[in-house]
Amino acid sequence: MTAFHPVGEPYAEGLLDVGDGQRIHWEASGNPAGKPAVVVHGGPGSGLNAGNRAYFDPERYHLVLFSQRGCGRSEPHAADPATGLEHNTTAHLVRDLERLREHLGIERWLMLGGSWGSTLILAYAEAHPERVSEIVLNAVTMTRPEEIDWLYRGVGRLLPGPWEAFRDALPPEDRDGDLLAAYDRLLNSPVPDVRHAATLAWATWEDAVIAHETQGNPHAYSARPADALTAFVRITAHYFSRRAFLAPDQLLRDAHRLAGIPGVLIHGALDLGGPLETPWTLAKAWPDAELTVVQDSGHTGSPATRAAVLAAIERFAEPAGHGQ
């Protein structure tokens, strides 16, 4: 098995003004003459993870990490209730990615992302296929309405106790309606205690969905620092209560635009919140993609999942000096 690479420090970083009063934080590491690659984090609202550098040989890759609007070290931060989210949509994030690519002078880049990151990568690649060399997706989502409904209602059939607690954290009048819209309202309440209680209830449900994942991180959500958790929950509710600002089946419908882009789809068979049907369906619509199912993995991964991601990144690497 190929060893993971040392996680070095970035050689450059900055805050890129992307308009609407927003500045996104980015970092570049590895070899500036290497093959360009960008990691698109999940969430929405999780922020960049420096540990992802371990997938990329610093001699062969020019790696870009960044935090999407409102999270990580991007400004303004969504943990601040005064930070509006009206300029935080999927279309805005796609434009931000393209501005970042142009800012860094990159012609085409490999894209790696998981969970929500896979949705954003698909949206970007379908809008700008000529700017994408390869795609590696893990814990694949397209954030279709049925996927959102499954994660926040359907899977409750398997976890009735935690789901009832998630539902019953809402006011009685909201419990039979649109749960995500109700949470979105609470998370934007002017009352701090209301926002805090909604944040904890949401994170508790997210943790319940991954609690069985002994190979991964069963506390991946609630263990975050307070500000990071607040931003994550608020941004996630903002997106998912609005169906990710995508038309139903938009990414699947437009998958033909990915033709010619090699792709690797890596998905855990034990992913309770994101069933295998999503990457299975996508692989049929994207002939240049191959699907790898990891039997011991859930949504938060496993050693075998991480090895599969590393192998895909290694396969697409090019010698230093041949990146752009």
N, C-alpha and C positions, 0 to 999 in steps of 0.2 A: 504494500500500500504506500502510495506517495505521501511523504510527510507534509504537514502543514508548514507554511512559511512564517518566519518571524514577523511579529506585528511592529513594524517600524513607525517612526513619527512622520507626519506630513512634512514635505519640503515647502509647501505653500498653503495658505488658507486665506479666507476673506469673507466678507459679507457683500453679496451681490444685490444691488437695488433692482427689484423686478417690478416696480410700480405699485400703485395702490397703497403706498406707505409701508411696503413689505421689503425686508432684506433677508435673503436666505444664506445660511452659513454653509460654506463648502470647504473641503480639504483635498489636496492632491498629494499623492505619495508614490513611491516607486521610481521608475525610470521615465523621465519626461520624453525620451525617444522611443519608449516601448509602445506596446499595443494599448490603445485607450480602452478603458472600461469604467463603468459607473455602477454603483450599488444604489438601488432604490429601496428605501426602508418601508416597513409595513406600518400597520396602525389602522387607519391613518393617524398620524400624530405621534409615532414612536420616537422619531429622531434617529440620527445616524448612529451606527454601532461600529466603533473602531476595530472590534474583533473581526469584522469581515475582511480586514486586510490580510488575514491569515490564509485566505483562499488564493491569493494572487502572488506569484513570484515577483518580487520587487525589481528583479533584473530584467524581466520581460514585459511587465505591465506598467502602464501609466494609469494609476487608479484614482478615481474621483469618488469621494463620499460627500453627501450633502444632507441637510435636514429640510424637509418640506415646510411650507408656511406654518408658522405658529408653534413650532416645536423645536426640540434640541436647543441649539444656540441661535436659531433664526429669530428675527425681531419683526414686530412685537410678539410676545409669547402668549399663547392661548390660556395659560394658567391665570393670567390677569383678566378678571371679568370685564374690564374696560376694553379689551381687545375684541373688536368686531370680527365676525367670520364671513361677512357678506362677500368678501373678495377671496374666499378660500373654497374653490371648487376644483373638480377634476380638470376642467379646461384651463384654469389658472395654473395648475401644477404642470400640465403638459407644456404650456408656454414657458414656465420657469425652467424646465429641463432644457428646452431648446435655447433659451437665453444663456443658460450656464454653458452649454456646449459651445455656443458662439463666443462667449466671453473667454473660454479657455483655448480657443483656436483648434478645436478638435473636429475632424472631418466626419468620422464614423466611430461609434463605440460599441463594445460588447455591453450588454445590460444584464445584471444579476439582481433578482429581487424575490421576495417571498410574501405570501399572504396578500395584504393590500398592495404591497409593492409589485406583485405580479399583475394585478389589475391596472395599475398606473403604467407599468411598462407596456402592456398590451395597448393601452390607449395611446401612448406616445408613439409606439412603433407603427401602429396603423395610421397615425397622422403623418409620420415622418419615416417611412420605411427605408428611404435612401440613406438615412443617418445611422442605421443599426447594422452592425456586422453579424452578431450572434445574440441569442437570448438564452439565459438559463433561469428557469423559474422553479421555485420550491414552495410547497404548500399552496398549490395553484388556486387562485380565485379569479372570477370574472365579475364578482359583486353584482350578479343578476338579482332581480327581486326575489326569486325563489331561494337563492343562496342566503340572502339576508333574512328572509322569513324563516328559513330552516334554523339558522343560528340563534335567533332570538325568540322563536316560538316552537317550531317543529321539534327540535331536539329536546324540548321539555318533556316530550313523551318518554324519553329515556332517563330524564333527570327531573322527575316531577316535584320533589321537595325543593331543590335549589331554584327551579323555574318559578314555582309559586312564590318563593321569597323575592325573586326578581320582580315579578308582577305586583306583589302586595306591598312593595316599597313605594308604589305609586299611590296617589290619592284614589279613593274608591271609585270615583266617577271616571277615572282613566283606565281602569283595569281590564275592561272589555273592549277597548278601542285600539288605537295605534300606539303600542307601547313605546316605540322609539321616538315618536313625535312628543309623547308625554315626557319622556326622559330628557329630550332636547330642551323642552321648556324649563324643567327643573334645574338643569345644568346651567341655564342662563338666568336663573332667578336672582333678584337683587338681594336675597337673604343668604348670607354665607352658610348657615347651618343647613339650609335646604340643598344648596349646591354640594356641600360636603357629603351629606347623606346619600344623595343620588350617585355621586362618584363612587362611594364605597359599595353601594348595592350593585352597580354596573360591574365593577371590578370583581366582586364576589361571584357573580354569574359567569363572567369570562373564565375565572379560575376553575369553577365547577366543571366547565366543558372540557378542560384539559387535565383535570385532576387524576385521571387514570393513566396519564402518559409517564410511566416510570422511567422511560428512556430519555425523556425531555426535561422540561422545567415546569412542574405542576403549579408553581406560584409566579408564573411569568408576568402577570398583570399586577397583582396587588403588591408585589415586592418593589415596585418602582418608587423612587423618591416622590414626595408629595406633589411638587410642581409638575414633574414629568407625568405622573398619573392623572392629575387634573387636566392637563393639556390633551393627553391621549384620549381620555373618556369624552371630554367635551368635543374634540374634533371628530372622533369616531361617530358619536351620536349625530353630529351635524351632517356628516356624509351619509350615514346609513339611513337616517330618517328621511333623507331626500333621494334615496336610491342611487347614491353615489354620483348624482348629476349625469347619469347615463340613461340612454333609451333602453328599454327592455331588449336583451339579447344583442345590444349594439356591438360588443366586442366579438361575439361569436359570428354575427352577421358579416362583419368586416374582416374576419380572419383571412380572407383571400388576399388581403393587402400584405400579409406576412410572407407571401410566396417568395422563395429564394433566400429567406433568412433562416439559417440553421437554428434549431431550437432544441433544448432539453427540458422536459417537464418532469420534475421529481416530486413525488407525492406519497405521503404515508398512508398505508392501508388502515391505520387506526385513527385517522383524523376524523373525530366525531363531529366537529363543528364545520368542517369542509369536506364533505364526502367525495369519494374518488370519481364520481360521475362528472364533475366539472373538468378535470384535466382529460378524462377519457373522451368527453365530447369535443373539447378543444383540439385534441390530437387528431381526431377524424377530420376536422375542418382545416387543419394546418399540416399539409403533407410533409413539410420539411422539419417537423418536430417529432421527437421520439419521446415516449413516456416510460419512465422508470418508477415502478411501484416498490416502496420500501416497506417490507412486511412488519417490522417491529416499531415503526414510527407513527406518531400522531402529528398534530399541528405544530408542536414546538420542536420536532426533530429528534434525532438519535445519532449515535456515532456513525451508523450506516448511511443516514441521510447526509451528514456532513461530508463523509467520504465520497458520496456520489456527486455532490456539488463540486468538491475539490477536483475530482476526476474530469468533470465537464470543463471546468475552467482551465485545467492543465491541457486538455485536448485542444482547446481553441487558442492556446498561447502561440505567439510568434516570437522569433528571435529578436533580441533588442535591436532597435533601429529600423524595424519594419512596421511600426504601428500605424502611422498616419499616411 
